[in-house]
Every structure is written in structure tokens, then in C-alpha cells.
Amino acid sequence: CATSAGLCSEKRGKIDDCIKSATGDAFLATYGEKTENLKPKLSFVPTVVLDG
């Protein structure tokens, strides 16, 4: 996906490093909690399709 979006290999590497790190886990947990606590509750997940 990152390659298709035209991100350079350095940025793709930084994204991969974050995904595999404790920081990435913390981001996922934090934003998961924010999503769970939305009022009103989330009824759908908006998506974006690029050149699809």
C-alpha cells in the first residue's frame, strides 16, 4: 500500500519499524480506546480507496 502510494523506501521503513515496535502497539491501543469511547458509538468505519 505504501509503495503504491509512492512513499519512498525510507518512509516505508519507518512505518514498518513503528508497526513492529512497542510505540506502534501503544498507538493502536490508545486509538482503539478512543474509538471505543466515542459518543455516539461508531456505526461504520469510513474508508478511502486510491485509484481503485
N, CA, C and O atoms as a GROMACS GRO file, in nm:
protein
  208
    1CYS      N    1   0.083  -0.119   0.000
    1CYS     CA    2   0.000   0.000   0.000
    1CYS      C    3   0.088   0.126   0.000
    1CYS      O    4   0.065   0.218  -0.078
    2ALA      N    5   0.188   0.128   0.088
    2ALA     CA    6   0.276   0.245   0.095
    2ALA      C    7   0.354   0.262  -0.034
    2ALA      O    8   0.378   0.374  -0.080
    3THR      N    9   0.395   0.150  -0.094
    3THR     CA   10   0.466   0.156  -0.222
    3THR      C   11   0.374   0.210  -0.330
    3THR      O   12   0.414   0.296  -0.408
    4SER      N   13   0.252   0.161  -0.334
    4SER     CA   14   0.155   0.206  -0.433
    4SER      C   15   0.123   0.354  -0.417
    4SER      O   16   0.094   0.423  -0.515
    5ALA      N   17   0.129   0.403  -0.293
    5ALA     CA   18   0.101   0.545  -0.267
    5ALA      C   19   0.221   0.633  -0.300
    5ALA      O   20   0.212   0.756  -0.293
    6GLY      N   21   0.334   0.571  -0.336
    6GLY     CA   22   0.451   0.647  -0.378
    6GLY      C   23   0.544   0.689  -0.265
    6GLY      O   24   0.627   0.778  -0.284
    7LEU      N   25   0.530   0.628  -0.148
    7LEU     CA   26   0.621   0.661  -0.038
    7LEU      C   27   0.760   0.604  -0.065
    7LEU      O   28   0.773   0.492  -0.114
    8CYS      N   29   0.862   0.682  -0.034
    8CYS     CA   30   0.999   0.635  -0.055
    8CYS      C   31   1.032   0.523   0.043
    8CYS      O   32   0.963   0.505   0.143
    9SER      N   33   1.136   0.448   0.013
    9SER     CA   34   1.172   0.332   0.095
    9SER      C   35   1.207   0.373   0.238
    9SER      O   36   1.182   0.297   0.332
   10GLU      N   37   1.265   0.492   0.256
   10GLU     CA   38   1.298   0.538   0.392
   10GLU      C   39   1.172   0.553   0.476
   10GLU      O   40   1.168   0.509   0.591
   11LYS      N   41   1.069   0.615   0.420
   11LYS     CA   42   0.943   0.634   0.494
   11LYS      C   43   0.873   0.501   0.516
   11LYS      O   44   0.816   0.478   0.623
   12ARG      N   45   0.876   0.413   0.416
   12ARG     CA   46   0.816   0.280   0.435
   12ARG      C   47   0.886   0.206   0.547
   12ARG      O   48   0.821   0.138   0.626
   13GLY      N   49   1.018   0.219   0.555
   13GLY     CA   50   1.095   0.155   0.661
   13GLY      C   51   1.057   0.208   0.798
   13GLY      O   52   1.046   0.132   0.894
   14LYS      N   53   1.038   0.340   0.808
   14LYS     CA   54   0.997   0.399   0.935
   14LYS      C   55   0.859   0.350   0.978
   14LYS      O   56   0.834   0.325   1.096
   15ILE      N   57   0.769   0.337   0.881
   15ILE     CA   58   0.635   0.285   0.911
   15ILE      C   59   0.646   0.140   0.959
   15ILE      O   60   0.584   0.104   1.059
   16ASP      N   61   0.724   0.058   0.890
   16ASP     CA   62   0.742  -0.081   0.930
   16ASP      C   63   0.803  -0.091   1.070
   16ASP      O   64   0.761  -0.174   1.150
   17ASP      N   65   0.902  -0.007   1.099
   17ASP     CA   66   0.964  -0.007   1.231
   17ASP      C   67   0.862   0.026   1.339
   17ASP      O   68   0.861  -0.036   1.445
   18CYS      N   69   0.777   0.124   1.312
   18CYS     CA   70   0.675   0.164   1.409
   18CYS      C   71   0.575   0.050   1.431
   18CYS      O   72   0.538   0.021   1.545
   19ILE      N   73   0.533  -0.014   1.322
   19ILE     CA   74   0.437  -0.124   1.332
   19ILE      C   75   0.488  -0.234   1.424
   19ILE      O   76   0.411  -0.294   1.499
   20LYS      N   77   0.617  -0.261   1.417
   20LYS     CA   78   0.678  -0.372   1.492
   20LYS      C   79   0.726  -0.332   1.631
   20LYS      O   80   0.788  -0.413   1.700
   21SER      N   81   0.699  -0.209   1.674
   21SER     CA   82   0.755  -0.160   1.800
   21SER      C   83   0.650  -0.147   1.910
   21SER      O   84   0.529  -0.156   1.885
   22ALA      N   85   0.698  -0.127   2.031
   22ALA     CA   86   0.609  -0.100   2.144
   22ALA      C   87   0.533   0.031   2.122
   22ALA      O   88   0.419   0.045   2.166
   23THR      N   89   0.597   0.126   2.056
   23THR     CA   90   0.530   0.254   2.027
   23THR      C   91   0.410   0.231   1.936
   23THR      O   92   0.303   0.289   1.958
   24GLY      N   93   0.426   0.147   1.834
   24GLY     CA   94   0.315   0.115   1.745
   24GLY      C   95   0.202   0.047   1.820
   24GLY      O   96   0.085   0.077   1.797
   25ASP      N   97   0.237  -0.045   1.911
   25ASP     CA   98   0.135  -0.111   1.994
   25ASP      C   99   0.061  -0.009   2.080
   25ASP      O  100  -0.061  -0.017   2.096
   26ALA      N  101   0.135   0.087   2.136
   26ALA     CA  102   0.073   0.189   2.221
   26ALA      C  103  -0.021   0.278   2.140
   26ALA      O  104  -0.130   0.311   2.187
   27PHE      N  105   0.021   0.317   2.018
   27PHE     CA  106  -0.068   0.396   1.932
   27PHE      C  107  -0.197   0.318   1.905
   27PHE      O  108  -0.306   0.374   1.916
   28LEU      N  109  -0.184   0.192   1.869
   28LEU     CA  110  -0.301   0.110   1.838
   28LEU      C  111  -0.394   0.102   1.958
   28LEU      O  112  -0.516   0.118   1.942
   29ALA      N  113  -0.340   0.077   2.077
   29ALA     CA  114  -0.422   0.067   2.198
   29ALA      C  115  -0.490   0.200   2.230
   29ALA      O  116  -0.609   0.204   2.262
   30THR      N  117  -0.414   0.309   2.222
   30THR     CA  118  -0.469   0.441   2.255
   30THR      C  119  -0.584   0.478   2.162
   30THR      O  120  -0.690   0.521   2.208
   31TYR      N  121  -0.564   0.461   2.032
   31TYR     CA  122  -0.668   0.500   1.939
   31TYR      C  123  -0.783   0.399   1.937
   31TYR      O  124  -0.896   0.435   1.904
   32GLY      N  125  -0.756   0.274   1.973
   32GLY     CA  126  -0.864   0.177   1.990
   32GLY      C  127  -0.955   0.217   2.105
   32GLY      O  128  -1.078   0.209   2.094
   33GLU      N  129  -0.895   0.261   2.216
   33GLU     CA  130  -0.973   0.308   2.331
   33GLU      C  131  -1.054   0.432   2.295
   33GLU      O  132  -1.170   0.444   2.334
   34LYS      N  133  -0.994   0.523   2.222
   34LYS     CA  134  -1.066   0.644   2.179
   34LYS      C  135  -1.186   0.606   2.092
   34LYS      O  136  -1.294   0.664   2.106
   35THR      N  137  -1.168   0.509   2.004
   35THR     CA  138  -1.277   0.463   1.918
   35THR      C  139  -1.388   0.401   2.002
   35THR      O  140  -1.505   0.428   1.979
   36GLU      N  141  -1.351   0.316   2.098
   36GLU     CA  142  -1.450   0.252   2.185
   36GLU      C  143  -1.529   0.352   2.267
   36GLU      O  144  -1.646   0.328   2.298
   37ASN      N  145  -1.468   0.464   2.302
   37ASN     CA  146  -1.532   0.562   2.390
   37ASN      C  147  -1.610   0.671   2.316
   37ASN      O  148  -1.662   0.763   2.378
   38LEU      N  149  -1.619   0.660   2.184
   38LEU     CA  150  -1.693   0.761   2.109
   38LEU      C  151  -1.840   0.764   2.151
   38LEU      O  152  -1.901   0.660   2.175
   39LYS      N  153  -1.894   0.884   2.159
   39LYS     CA  154  -2.036   0.903   2.188
   39LYS      C  155  -2.091   0.992   2.078
   39LYS      O  156  -2.046   1.106   2.068
   40PRO      N  157  -2.184   0.950   1.997
   40PRO     CA  158  -2.241   0.816   1.991
   40PRO      C  159  -2.140   0.715   1.939
   40PRO      O  160  -2.037   0.751   1.880
   41LYS      N  161  -2.170   0.588   1.960
   41LYS     CA  162  -2.082   0.480   1.917
   41LYS      C  163  -2.062   0.484   1.766
   41LYS      O  164  -2.149   0.529   1.692
   42LEU      N  165  -1.948   0.438   1.723
   42LEU     CA  166  -1.915   0.430   1.581
   42LEU      C  167  -2.006   0.328   1.514
   42LEU      O  168  -2.015   0.214   1.559
   43SER      N  169  -2.074   0.369   1.407
   43SER     CA  170  -2.165   0.277   1.338
   43SER      C  171  -2.107   0.223   1.208
   43SER      O  172  -2.159   0.127   1.151
   44PHE      N  173  -1.999   0.286   1.160
   44PHE     CA  174  -1.931   0.237   1.041
   44PHE      C  175  -1.789   0.293   1.042
   44PHE      O  176  -1.759   0.387   1.115
   45VAL      N  177  -1.703   0.233   0.962
   45VAL     CA  178  -1.565   0.281   0.951
   45VAL      C  179  -1.547   0.340   0.812
   45VAL      O  180  -1.553   0.268   0.713
   46PRO      N  181  -1.523   0.471   0.805
   46PRO     CA  182  -1.502   0.531   0.674
   46PRO      C  183  -1.373   0.480   0.611
   46PRO      O  184  -1.274   0.458   0.680
   47THR      N  185  -1.375   0.461   0.481
   47THR     CA  186  -1.256   0.413   0.410
   47THR      C  187  -1.230   0.502   0.289
   47THR      O  188  -1.319   0.571   0.239
   48VAL      N  189  -1.108   0.499   0.244
   48VAL     CA  190  -1.068   0.574   0.125
   48VAL      C  191  -1.003   0.476   0.029
   48VAL      O  192  -0.916   0.399   0.068
   49VAL      N  193  -1.044   0.479  -0.096
   49VAL     CA  194  -0.985   0.395  -0.200
   49VAL      C  195  -0.906   0.485  -0.294
   49VAL      O  196  -0.960   0.582  -0.348
   50LEU      N  197  -0.778   0.453  -0.313
   50LEU     CA  198  -0.694   0.530  -0.404
   50LEU      C  199  -0.682   0.458  -0.537
   50LEU      O  200  -0.642   0.341  -0.541
   51ASP      N  201  -0.715   0.525  -0.643
   51ASP     CA  202  -0.704   0.467  -0.778
   51ASP      C  203  -0.764   0.328  -0.785
   51ASP      O  204  -0.707   0.238  -0.846
   52GLY      N  205  -0.878   0.310  -0.723
   52GLY     CA  206  -0.935   0.177  -0.712
   52GLY      C  207  -1.044   0.148  -0.804
   52GLY      O  208  -1.099   0.037  -0.802
   0.00000   0.00000   0.00000
